[in-house]
Amino acid sequence: VESPPAMPLSNVLGSGSDPETDECVSPTLVSPPLHLRGIIHSTSASSEVMDMLIDSGSSADLIREEVVTRLQLRQRPLNSPLVLNNVWDAGGGVATEWVKLRITTPSFHWNSITCHAVIVPALVAPVILGLPFLEINHLAIDAAGRALRDTRSSLDILTPPDRPNSPP
């Protein structure tokens, strides 16, 4: 059995309306991920602003080993090793250490509560902020508004204020 020729995505998706139900459907199959631009606190080295992936489907907060080394973050042993898989593009293997992770936005309008991030050798982003980070910092993703809101203040931490604050 021969498969039909591939069609351009625009031909498959059409205009975004469904003629059978007269219902409007989104032609978007993939949305860009949300990133928090932030500065990681370090007592030993100065940190640059970096994009950190927000992933509410991740059961752990993760940080690339290279970032830990560059920022000279203190490594601590995990109570038990964490088996890695390729879900996070971590290359498999086992993680055995973690670091404290505290983040500030570049405009200094928001500071995170310190959380624990597992150190992994390779990662799709320098840092993945998972469910533990979102929970401890009372953050909720507003997918329609492409925002990350602090549920205590309704502040969208992805949008800097009109006037930057002073560093803490």
PyRosetta script that sets phi, psi and omega in degrees:
from pyrosetta import init, pose_from_sequence

init()
pose = pose_from_sequence("VESPPAMPLSNVLGSGSDPETDECVSPTLVSPPLHLRGIIHSTSASSEVMDMLIDSGSSADLIREEVVTRLQLRQRPLNSPLVLNNVWDAGGGVATEWVKLRITTPSFHWNSITCHAVIVPALVAPVILGLPFLEINHLAIDAAGRALRDTRSSLDILTPPDRPNSPP")
pose.set_psi(1, 127.5)
pose.set_omega(1, -178.7)
pose.set_phi(2, -92.8)
pose.set_psi(2, 136.1)
pose.set_omega(2, 179.3)
pose.set_phi(3, -81.5)
pose.set_psi(3, 151.1)
pose.set_omega(3, 180.0)
pose.set_phi(4, -67.6)
pose.set_psi(4, 156.0)
pose.set_omega(4, 179.6)
pose.set_phi(5, -64.8)
pose.set_psi(5, 148.3)
pose.set_omega(5, 179.4)
pose.set_phi(6, -68.0)
pose.set_psi(6, 143.0)
pose.set_omega(6, 179.2)
pose.set_phi(7, -111.2)
pose.set_psi(7, 150.0)
pose.set_omega(7, 174.1)
pose.set_phi(8, -59.2)
pose.set_psi(8, 146.5)
pose.set_omega(8, -177.4)
pose.set_phi(9, -56.5)
pose.set_psi(9, -36.8)
pose.set_omega(9, -178.9)
pose.set_phi(10, -64.0)
pose.set_psi(10, -32.4)
pose.set_omega(10, 177.0)
pose.set_phi(11, -70.8)
pose.set_psi(11, -34.5)
pose.set_omega(11, -179.8)
pose.set_phi(12, -71.6)
pose.set_psi(12, -43.4)
pose.set_omega(12, -175.3)
pose.set_phi(13, -80.6)
pose.set_psi(13, -33.7)
pose.set_omega(13, -178.8)
pose.set_phi(14, 70.5)
pose.set_psi(14, -147.8)
pose.set_omega(14, -172.1)
pose.set_phi(15, -89.6)
pose.set_psi(15, -9.2)
pose.set_omega(15, -178.2)
pose.set_phi(16, 102.1)
pose.set_psi(16, 2.3)
pose.set_omega(16, 175.8)
pose.set_phi(17, -114.9)
pose.set_psi(17, 148.0)
pose.set_omega(17, -178.6)
pose.set_phi(18, -102.5)
pose.set_psi(18, 108.0)
pose.set_omega(18, -175.5)
pose.set_phi(19, -64.6)
pose.set_psi(19, -23.6)
pose.set_omega(19, -178.9)
pose.set_phi(20, -72.4)
pose.set_psi(20, -35.3)
pose.set_omega(20, -177.0)
pose.set_phi(21, -114.4)
pose.set_psi(21, -5.7)
pose.set_omega(21, -175.5)
pose.set_phi(22, 58.9)
pose.set_psi(22, 28.2)
pose.set_omega(22, -179.0)
pose.set_phi(23, -100.3)
pose.set_psi(23, 137.8)
pose.set_omega(23, 177.0)
pose.set_phi(24, -84.3)
pose.set_psi(24, 126.7)
pose.set_omega(24, 178.2)
pose.set_phi(25, -122.8)
pose.set_psi(25, 149.1)
pose.set_omega(25, -179.5)
pose.set_phi(26, -70.8)
pose.set_psi(26, 130.5)
pose.set_omega(26, 176.0)
pose.set_phi(27, -79.3)
pose.set_psi(27, -0.9)
pose.set_omega(27, -178.1)
pose.set_phi(28, -80.9)
pose.set_psi(28, 121.3)
pose.set_omega(28, 175.6)
pose.set_phi(29, -95.0)
pose.set_psi(29, -30.4)
pose.set_omega(29, -176.1)
pose.set_phi(30, -134.4)
pose.set_psi(30, 130.1)
pose.set_omega(30, 174.5)
pose.set_phi(31, -104.6)
pose.set_psi(31, 145.7)
pose.set_omega(31, 177.5)
pose.set_phi(32, -64.8)
pose.set_psi(32, 145.5)
pose.set_omega(32, -179.8)
pose.set_phi(33, -68.1)
pose.set_psi(33, 158.8)
pose.set_omega(33, 175.1)
pose.set_phi(34, -87.9)
pose.set_psi(34, 136.9)
pose.set_omega(34, 177.3)
pose.set_phi(35, -125.8)
pose.set_psi(35, 141.1)
pose.set_omega(35, 171.4)
pose.set_phi(36, -100.6)
pose.set_psi(36, 119.3)
pose.set_omega(36, 173.4)
pose.set_phi(37, -82.3)
pose.set_psi(37, 120.9)
pose.set_omega(37, -175.4)
pose.set_phi(38, -153.4)
pose.set_psi(38, 172.3)
pose.set_omega(38, 178.8)
pose.set_phi(39, -116.9)
pose.set_psi(39, 127.4)
pose.set_omega(39, 177.2)
pose.set_phi(40, -86.3)
pose.set_psi(40, 128.8)
pose.set_omega(40, 178.1)
pose.set_phi(41, -70.6)
pose.set_psi(41, 135.4)
pose.set_omega(41, 175.8)
pose.set_phi(42, -143.7)
pose.set_psi(42, 136.3)
pose.set_omega(42, 178.3)
pose.set_phi(43, -82.7)
pose.set_psi(43, -16.1)
pose.set_omega(43, -173.4)
pose.set_phi(44, -106.0)
pose.set_psi(44, -23.9)
pose.set_omega(44, -174.6)
pose.set_phi(45, -144.6)
pose.set_psi(45, 155.8)
pose.set_omega(45, 176.6)
pose.set_phi(46, -82.7)
pose.set_psi(46, 144.7)
pose.set_omega(46, -176.7)
pose.set_phi(47, -110.0)
pose.set_psi(47, 146.3)
pose.set_omega(47, 175.1)
pose.set_phi(48, -97.1)
pose.set_psi(48, 164.9)
pose.set_omega(48, 176.1)
pose.set_phi(49, -70.4)
pose.set_psi(49, 133.8)
pose.set_omega(49, 178.1)
pose.set_phi(50, -140.1)
pose.set_psi(50, 155.4)
pose.set_omega(50, 176.2)
pose.set_phi(51, -85.2)
pose.set_psi(51, 126.0)
pose.set_omega(51, 179.1)
pose.set_phi(52, -115.3)
pose.set_psi(52, 129.5)
pose.set_omega(52, -177.1)
pose.set_phi(53, -73.1)
pose.set_psi(53, 129.9)
pose.set_omega(53, 175.8)
pose.set_phi(54, -94.6)
pose.set_psi(54, 121.8)
pose.set_omega(54, -175.2)
pose.set_phi(55, -138.1)
pose.set_psi(55, 93.4)
pose.set_omega(55, -178.2)
pose.set_phi(56, -69.4)
pose.set_psi(56, -9.5)
pose.set_omega(56, 176.7)
pose.set_phi(57, -90.3)
pose.set_psi(57, -5.5)
pose.set_omega(57, 179.5)
pose.set_phi(58, -86.7)
pose.set_psi(58, 128.8)
pose.set_omega(58, -179.2)
pose.set_phi(59, -83.2)
pose.set_psi(59, 0.1)
pose.set_omega(59, 179.8)
pose.set_phi(60, -142.0)
pose.set_psi(60, 155.4)
pose.set_omega(60, 169.3)
pose.set_phi(61, -92.2)
pose.set_psi(61, 134.4)
pose.set_omega(61, -173.9)
pose.set_phi(62, -128.8)
pose.set_psi(62, 148.8)
pose.set_omega(62, 177.3)
pose.set_phi(63, -138.3)
pose.set_psi(63, 138.1)
pose.set_omega(63, -180.0)
pose.set_phi(64, -68.9)
pose.set_psi(64, 136.9)
pose.set_omega(64, -178.9)
pose.set_phi(65, -54.5)
pose.set_psi(65, -38.7)
pose.set_omega(65, -179.6)
pose.set_phi(66, -62.0)
pose.set_psi(66, -36.3)
pose.set_omega(66, 178.3)
pose.set_phi(67, -68.6)
pose.set_psi(67, -41.3)
pose.set_omega(67, 178.3)
pose.set_phi(68, -60.0)
pose.set_psi(68, -45.3)
pose.set_omega(68, -179.9)
pose.set_phi(69, -65.1)
pose.set_psi(69, -47.4)
pose.set_omega(69, -177.6)
pose.set_phi(70, -62.2)
pose.set_psi(70, -39.4)
pose.set_omega(70, -178.3)
pose.set_phi(71, -89.4)
pose.set_psi(71, -2.0)
pose.set_omega(71, 178.8)
pose.set_phi(72, 55.3)
pose.set_psi(72, 44.4)
pose.set_omega(72, 178.5)
pose.set_phi(73, -76.4)
pose.set_psi(73, 141.4)
pose.set_omega(73, -179.0)
pose.set_phi(74, -71.8)
pose.set_psi(74, 124.1)
pose.set_omega(74, -179.3)
pose.set_phi(75, -92.4)
pose.set_psi(75, 140.0)
pose.set_omega(75, 179.8)
pose.set_phi(76, -127.9)
pose.set_psi(76, 147.5)
pose.set_omega(76, -179.0)
pose.set_phi(77, -74.8)
pose.set_psi(77, 141.4)
pose.set_omega(77, 171.5)
pose.set_phi(78, -71.5)
pose.set_psi(78, 150.5)
pose.set_omega(78, 176.3)
pose.set_phi(79, -60.9)
pose.set_psi(79, -36.8)
pose.set_omega(79, 175.1)
pose.set_phi(80, -146.1)
pose.set_psi(80, 147.1)
pose.set_omega(80, -177.7)
pose.set_phi(81, -60.0)
pose.set_psi(81, 147.7)
pose.set_omega(81, 178.4)
pose.set_phi(82, -109.5)
pose.set_psi(82, 118.2)
pose.set_omega(82, 179.3)
pose.set_phi(83, -73.7)
pose.set_psi(83, 126.9)
pose.set_omega(83, -179.5)
pose.set_phi(84, -97.0)
pose.set_psi(84, 152.1)
pose.set_omega(84, 172.7)
pose.set_phi(85, -131.1)
pose.set_psi(85, -172.9)
pose.set_omega(85, -176.4)
pose.set_phi(86, -86.9)
pose.set_psi(86, 6.5)
pose.set_omega(86, 178.7)
pose.set_phi(87, -58.1)
pose.set_psi(87, -41.1)
pose.set_omega(87, -178.8)
pose.set_phi(88, -95.8)
pose.set_psi(88, 10.9)
pose.set_omega(88, -174.4)
pose.set_phi(89, 59.5)
pose.set_psi(89, 35.1)
pose.set_omega(89, -177.4)
pose.set_phi(90, -86.3)
pose.set_psi(90, -1.8)
pose.set_omega(90, 175.4)
pose.set_phi(91, 75.2)
pose.set_psi(91, 14.1)
pose.set_omega(91, -178.8)
pose.set_phi(92, 75.7)
pose.set_psi(92, -168.4)
pose.set_omega(92, 179.8)
pose.set_phi(93, 94.0)
pose.set_psi(93, -161.0)
pose.set_omega(93, -176.4)
pose.set_phi(94, -134.5)
pose.set_psi(94, 133.2)
pose.set_omega(94, 173.9)
pose.set_phi(95, -93.0)
pose.set_psi(95, 139.0)
pose.set_omega(95, -177.8)
pose.set_phi(96, -126.1)
pose.set_psi(96, -4.2)
pose.set_omega(96, -176.1)
pose.set_phi(97, -137.6)
pose.set_psi(97, 160.9)
pose.set_omega(97, 177.9)
pose.set_phi(98, -139.8)
pose.set_psi(98, 165.6)
pose.set_omega(98, 176.0)
pose.set_phi(99, -133.4)
pose.set_psi(99, 158.9)
pose.set_omega(99, 170.3)
pose.set_phi(100, -78.1)
pose.set_psi(100, 138.3)
pose.set_omega(100, -177.2)
pose.set_phi(101, -127.9)
pose.set_psi(101, 119.9)
pose.set_omega(101, 176.5)
pose.set_phi(102, -132.0)
pose.set_psi(102, 132.2)
pose.set_omega(102, -171.6)
pose.set_phi(103, -125.8)
pose.set_psi(103, 143.8)
pose.set_omega(103, 173.2)
pose.set_phi(104, -125.5)
pose.set_psi(104, 142.7)
pose.set_omega(104, 175.4)
pose.set_phi(105, -72.5)
pose.set_psi(105, 152.7)
pose.set_omega(105, -178.4)
pose.set_phi(106, -58.4)
pose.set_psi(106, -28.2)
pose.set_omega(106, 179.1)
pose.set_phi(107, -87.6)
pose.set_psi(107, -1.0)
pose.set_omega(107, 179.4)
pose.set_phi(108, 63.1)
pose.set_psi(108, 24.7)
pose.set_omega(108, 179.4)
pose.set_phi(109, -88.3)
pose.set_psi(109, -5.8)
pose.set_omega(109, 179.0)
pose.set_phi(110, -153.8)
pose.set_psi(110, 139.5)
pose.set_omega(110, 175.7)
pose.set_phi(111, -126.2)
pose.set_psi(111, 138.3)
pose.set_omega(111, 179.3)
pose.set_phi(112, -82.7)
pose.set_psi(112, 163.4)
pose.set_omega(112, 166.3)
pose.set_phi(113, -81.2)
pose.set_psi(113, 144.9)
pose.set_omega(113, -179.4)
pose.set_phi(114, -65.4)
pose.set_psi(114, 133.5)
pose.set_omega(114, 176.3)
pose.set_phi(115, -130.2)
pose.set_psi(115, 179.6)
pose.set_omega(115, 179.6)
pose.set_phi(116, -106.1)
pose.set_psi(116, 133.1)
pose.set_omega(116, 177.2)
pose.set_phi(117, -120.7)
pose.set_psi(117, 131.7)
pose.set_omega(117, 178.5)
pose.set_phi(118, -78.1)
pose.set_psi(118, 135.2)
pose.set_omega(118, -179.5)
pose.set_phi(119, -85.4)
pose.set_psi(119, 127.2)
pose.set_omega(119, 177.9)
pose.set_phi(120, -127.2)
pose.set_psi(120, 148.2)
pose.set_omega(120, -175.7)
pose.set_phi(121, -66.8)
pose.set_psi(121, -38.7)
pose.set_omega(121, -179.1)
pose.set_phi(122, -135.7)
pose.set_psi(122, 149.9)
pose.set_omega(122, -176.4)
pose.set_phi(123, -158.0)
pose.set_psi(123, 150.1)
pose.set_omega(123, -179.5)
pose.set_phi(124, -66.2)
pose.set_psi(124, -21.3)
pose.set_omega(124, 178.5)
pose.set_phi(125, -140.9)
pose.set_psi(125, 161.2)
pose.set_omega(125, 178.5)
pose.set_phi(126, -57.9)
pose.set_psi(126, -37.4)
pose.set_omega(126, -179.7)
pose.set_phi(127, -142.2)
pose.set_psi(127, 139.5)
pose.set_omega(127, 170.0)
pose.set_phi(128, -114.5)
pose.set_psi(128, 119.0)
pose.set_omega(128, 178.4)
pose.set_phi(129, -93.4)
pose.set_psi(129, 105.1)
pose.set_omega(129, -175.0)
pose.set_phi(130, -95.9)
pose.set_psi(130, -164.2)
pose.set_omega(130, -177.4)
pose.set_phi(131, -58.0)
pose.set_psi(131, -40.5)
pose.set_omega(131, 178.3)
pose.set_phi(132, -58.1)
pose.set_psi(132, -41.8)
pose.set_omega(132, 179.4)
pose.set_phi(133, -64.7)
pose.set_psi(133, -44.7)
pose.set_omega(133, -179.4)
pose.set_phi(134, -63.5)
pose.set_psi(134, -41.7)
pose.set_omega(134, -178.7)
pose.set_phi(135, -65.7)
pose.set_psi(135, -51.1)
pose.set_omega(135, -174.9)
pose.set_phi(136, -66.7)
pose.set_psi(136, -26.8)
pose.set_omega(136, -179.4)
pose.set_phi(137, -97.6)
pose.set_psi(137, 7.2)
pose.set_omega(137, 177.5)
pose.set_phi(138, 55.9)
pose.set_psi(138, 48.2)
pose.set_omega(138, -177.6)
pose.set_phi(139, -108.0)
pose.set_psi(139, 141.0)
pose.set_omega(139, 178.0)
pose.set_phi(140, -129.3)
pose.set_psi(140, 136.3)
pose.set_omega(140, 178.1)
pose.set_phi(141, -83.9)
pose.set_psi(141, 128.5)
pose.set_omega(141, 172.4)
pose.set_phi(142, -104.1)
pose.set_psi(142, 92.7)
pose.set_omega(142, -174.2)
pose.set_phi(143, -63.5)
pose.set_psi(143, -42.9)
pose.set_omega(143, -178.5)
pose.set_phi(144, -64.9)
pose.set_psi(144, -38.0)
pose.set_omega(144, 179.7)
pose.set_phi(145, -89.9)
pose.set_psi(145, -2.1)
pose.set_omega(145, -177.0)
pose.set_phi(146, 49.0)
pose.set_psi(146, 53.3)
pose.set_omega(146, -176.3)
pose.set_phi(147, -131.2)
pose.set_psi(147, 159.8)
pose.set_omega(147, 173.5)
pose.set_phi(148, -125.5)
pose.set_psi(148, 106.5)
pose.set_omega(148, -171.3)
pose.set_phi(149, -103.2)
pose.set_psi(149, 136.6)
pose.set_omega(149, 169.7)
pose.set_phi(150, -77.1)
pose.set_psi(150, 115.0)
pose.set_omega(150, -174.0)
pose.set_phi(151, -68.1)
pose.set_psi(151, -16.2)
pose.set_omega(151, 178.8)
pose.set_phi(152, -80.4)
pose.set_psi(152, -29.2)
pose.set_omega(152, -175.2)
pose.set_phi(153, -124.5)
pose.set_psi(153, -8.3)
pose.set_omega(153, -174.4)
pose.set_phi(154, 67.2)
pose.set_psi(154, 9.4)
pose.set_omega(154, 178.8)
pose.set_phi(155, -67.4)
pose.set_psi(155, 130.9)
pose.set_omega(155, 172.5)
pose.set_phi(156, -86.2)
pose.set_psi(156, 107.3)
pose.set_omega(156, -174.8)
pose.set_phi(157, -76.1)
pose.set_psi(157, -10.6)
pose.set_omega(157, 177.0)
pose.set_phi(158, -81.8)
pose.set_psi(158, -17.3)
pose.set_omega(158, -178.8)
pose.set_phi(159, -106.9)
pose.set_psi(159, 114.1)
pose.set_omega(159, 179.5)
pose.set_phi(160, -69.1)
pose.set_psi(160, 151.8)
pose.set_omega(160, 178.6)
pose.set_phi(161, -69.4)
pose.set_psi(161, 165.8)
pose.set_omega(161, 179.2)
pose.set_phi(162, -61.2)
pose.set_psi(162, -35.0)
pose.set_omega(162, -179.2)
pose.set_phi(163, -123.0)
pose.set_psi(163, 119.9)
pose.set_omega(163, -178.7)
pose.set_phi(164, -62.4)
pose.set_psi(164, 150.8)
pose.set_omega(164, 174.8)
pose.set_phi(165, -87.4)
pose.set_psi(165, 170.9)
pose.set_omega(165, 176.3)
pose.set_phi(166, -82.6)
pose.set_psi(166, 150.9)
pose.set_omega(166, 176.3)
pose.set_phi(167, -59.6)
pose.set_psi(167, 149.3)
pose.set_omega(167, 180.0)
pose.set_phi(168, -69.1)
pose.dump_pdb("model.pdb")
